[in-house]
Amino acid sequence: MFGTDRFPAFWLTDSGHRVDSPVTTAAEIAAIMKAADELALPGGILVANPLPEAEQLDPAVHDRLLAEALEAAETRAVRGKDVTPVPAGLHPRAHRPQKR
């Protein structure tokens, strides 16, 4: 994670889970990515930059939306990595009418 030792949630600054290998600079991220490429390591690298706390959703709203999204995914038999866009798309701002 970038700049934190806490793993962010979809629309929360802190999911309640600690990060094993936090980084504090973009240079550290670049060095890690370069080393992984040079070692031909399989898989990817997840870099997350959490929302500022003032911009996160109310945790109770987040938890309700996440539960609804996961239920919708289950109902539609969405599995694996295809589940990720379901809760991400349920953010209240994603459903507001666009201003013209």
Buried (B, 14 or more C-beta within 10 A) or exposed (E): BBEBEBBBBBBBBBBEEEBEEBBEEEEEBEEBEEEBEEEEEEEEEEEBEBBEEEEBBEBEBBEEBBEEBBEBBEEEEBEEEEBEEBBEEBBEEEEEEEEE
